[in-house]
Amino acid sequence: MSGLAGKRVMLTGAGKGIGRALAGMLVARGAEVCALTRSAADVAALRDELGIEVVEVDLADAEAARAAARAGLPCDYLINNAGTTELQAFLDTTVEAFDRLIAVNTRAPMIVAQEYARDRIARGLPGAIVNVSSVSSFIGFADHAAYCASKAGLDGLTRVMANELGRRGIRVNAVNPTVTLTPMAVKAWSDPDKAAGMLARIPVGRFATPEEVGEVVLFLLSDAAAMLNGVALPVDGGFMSV
């Protein structure tokens, strides 16, 4: 999308999976990227391979997340992509795991978006935010109690942000992918029987690629999506229609 040329985009979770694909896609479209990521190895790779600005941060740390967001500003757009998971049956879900997933998947997007939006409003400028959620916000997958709760929380947060920030010229939407072939998804869906059950519910018969999700994210940032605000958009091959 040529509309991204010369724009500065803050991207969290840029080191792997959907985030890594998005980083490359943004650079290819002429955008300047400020990437927030946790792994030192990913920081080095993003700098060396894409030549982008990178802030190393553990987004589970609220104050560190806020400081990193401020360090990356100003930006034209924000993509809250960082996420994590931990597989535990509901009866075995620990408070520690639950808190960790909420911190990364729900609280960190709120913090980063607050800093981005405050900066845009102070400058009198419009903007757009895309939160990368999951179909897990709609479906109660076994062994995903904390993950499903964190993503449902992110969708709720997206709707409130769209309501309040949309009135200030900042659109906010979510994308909700089905299983996407990232390292995190490979871990979560490594059981062939479990994967077969999921694939049977996807009419197109396959999981998504990071690039397919990335294209939808970039569309939602663009002016072509100017009337989309507060949407939780499944990128799921028809999973939600079955």
N, C-alpha and C positions, 0 to 999 in steps of 0.2 A: 504494500500500500504506500503510494508515493507521499501520502499525507504525513508520514512519519519522518520524512527526511528533515534533518535539522532539529528535530524534537528531542528533548531529554526525557528519558524514561527511567524511573526507579523500579527495580525488579528484585523481589526477595526470592530466596531459594533458587538462585541462578546456577548453582553448581552441577545439578544433575537433572535427569528426566525432563519434564515439561519445561522447567526453568532454563535448563541448558539449551534446549531447542529454541525457546523464546529469545534467549540472548543472541544466538546466531541469527535468527530471523530478523530481529531488530537491527542488528549491525548491517545485515544485507540490505535492509530497506533505508539505510542512511541515518538511523537514529543514534543518538549518543546515549549510552547505557550506564547507569550507576547501579551496580549489582550488590545486594546484601546477601552474604552467604556465610556458613559457619566453618566449613572445612578449610584449613590452610592449603591443602593440596588443590582444592577447587579454586581458591583465590589465585594461586599461581597459574593454574591452567587457563582461567578466564583472562588473566592479564596477558599471558604469553600467546595464547591462540587467537584471542579476539581483540586484544588491546583496549579493553574497557576498564573503566574505573571500578574498583571493588572495595567494599568495606567488609572486613571480617567481623562477624558478630554472632553470638548465640541469642537468637530471638526469644528463647525461653526466659531470658533475663530481661525483665520489663524495662529497667533503666537503661540497659545497654541497647535495647531495641530503639528506645526513644532517642538516645544520643546518636545512634547510627543513622536513623531517619533524618535527623537534623543535619548531620554531616553531609548527607547526599543531596540536600536541597540547594537551589530550587530545581524542580522538575516539572515538565508539562503533564506527564501522566504517571500513574502508579499501577503496578501489577503486584498484588499480594499473592504470591505463588507458594511461598515456603510452607511445608507441611511435613508431618511425621505420623507414624502409626506404631501401634504395639498390639499384637494379637493376644487377647485374653478372653476366655469365656466370661459371661456376665458375672457369675457367682465367684469368679476368681479375679475380677478386675480390682486392681489395687488403687488406693487413693493416690499413690505416687504416680502411677501411669496415667490415671485420669487427669490429674493436675498438669502433668507434663504435656499431654495432648491439647488440653484447653489452652495452656500457655502459648504453645507454638501455633496451633491451628485457628484459634479464635481471638485470644487476647493480643497477640503480636500484630495481626492485621488491623485491629482497632487502633493500637498505638501508632503504627506507621501511618495509617490513614489520617489520624488526628493531626499529626505534624504536617503531612502533605497538604491537607485541606486548610489548615490555619495559614500556611504560607500562601496558598493560592488566593484565599479570601483577602488576606492583608495586601496582596498585590493587585486586587481587583480583577483577577483573571479567572476564566473558566477552566475546567479540567475534566478528567475522567479517571475512574478507578475500576479495575476489574479484580475481583476476588476469586481465586481458583478454589472451588469447593469440590463436591463429589456427589454422585448419585446416592452415596451413603447417607446423605442428609435426608433422603426420602424413604430409604429402605432399611429395615433393621437386620443387617447381616449378622449372622452368628459370629462370635468371637471379635466383634468390632464395636463393643459398647461405647468405649471412650471415643473412638474415631467417629462413629455415627453422631454422637452427641456433640462433638466439637465442630463437625461440619454443619449440622443443623443449626448450631449457634451462629456459625458464620453466615448462613443464609438469612437468619433473623437479623443479624447485625447489618447485612447488606441492605435489607429493606428499610431499616431505620435510617441508615446513611443516605439512601436514595431519597427518602422523604425530606430529611433535613438539609442535606447538601445540594440536592437538586434545585432547591429554591435559591441556592447561592451560585448556581451555574456549574456545579460539579455533578456529573452523572456517575452512578455507581451500579454496577451489575456483577453477577456471579456467573461463572461457567461451572457446570456439574458433569464432569466426565464419568463415563463408565470406566472399567479397568483400562488403564493406559500402560503401555509396555515400558515402564520405568523400572529401575532397580527395586524401588519400594513395592511396586505391584507384583513383580516377579516373586519377591519374598512372600507376599500375602497370598498369592494364588498359585503357589508351587505344587499344591496337591492336585493331581490330574482329575480326580473325581470332583473336587470342588470347582475347578476351572470348567469342566464339562457342563456342570449344572448352570453356571453363569452364562457360558456361551450359548446354551440352548435357549436362553431368554433374550438373546440379542438377535433380532431378525437379520441383520447383515452378516451374522455368523463369525464375527471376529472382534478382538479387542481394538481399542484405538491406538494410534501412534501419537507420540508427543507433538509432532508437527501438525497433526490434524486438530488437536486441541489448541495449539498455538495460533493457528489461523483464525479460529473463532475469537480468541482473546484479542487479537489485533483488530479484528472487525469491530468488536465492541468499543475499543478505544477510538476508533475512527469517526469522522463526521458522518459517514454513511449510516451510523447507528445513532444519530442525533436524537431520535425519539424513543430510544430504549433506555429505560431507567428503572431500577428495582427488579430486574429480571433475574431469575435463577434458571439458566439455560442448559438443559441436558445436552451433552455431546456424547450420545450413547448408542448410536446405531439402531434406535427404536426400542431400547430396553424398557423405557417407561411407558411405552404404548402397549405392552403385552400384559 
